[in-house]
């Protein structure tokens, strides 16, 4: 499934077929049966304390287990029940954005119609629709996708050729570790962006850092070469932290006795 965003970015999703969804359903079914088994063990004991309420509590728990399990898990846990989580599946809106509570509720209210003849209606609907949507998906405007984990390629950053910032041209502001990690990730993946897009993204962070650092050096370095400026910031402060840690280790590390000294 391909969706084009308003920014002209094409997002591609791998749809989940009936077989994958059936395995996830069986896992969820086993969990729901285990929950009901536990409830049936506890409710009679509560009936001793509160006579006449055992059957009512059992019916309430059956209702919540049938209708609330999927609605709560998909509505509040980003479209994943426990079974979908183990199978790497997720429910999203057919526009590509995350599912919310009300579509999750509507989707699972129609589950009773999909479940007719051992989910024969739901499976038939999935096989006849282009996006493998059962009746609940069609009504709520949702699809089930298969998540994929990708490792983006990185290129090493050659810091030997990068000059750190002059300490006389910056203030006392110290970037957080999260900011330095962001710079490292961005520069390492610079080759996956076009020059214009990478320059524009780097310029946003470079201007903000230059303002916080009270950078008084050449303004062209920030405006025209923002990626080089970010690399200089990274080298300045990441190497400074390493030097401070090394100094602390050297200060508190016990010195080894020389060969001619005998310890008693």
Buried (B, 14 or more C-beta within 10 A) or exposed (E): BEBEEEEEEEEEBEBBEBEBBBBBBEBBEEBBEEBBEEBEEBBEEBBEEEEEEBEEBBEEBBEBBBBBBBBBBBBEBEBBBBBBBEBBBBBBBBEBEEBEEEBBBBBBBBBEBBBEEEBEBBBBBBEEBEBBBBBBBBBBBBBBBBBEEEEEEBEEBEBEEBEBBEEEEBEEEEBEEEBBEBBBEBBBBBEEBEEEEBBEBBBEBBBEBBEBBEBEBEEEBBEEBBBBBBBBBBBBBBEEEEEEEEEEEEEEEEEEEEEEEEEE
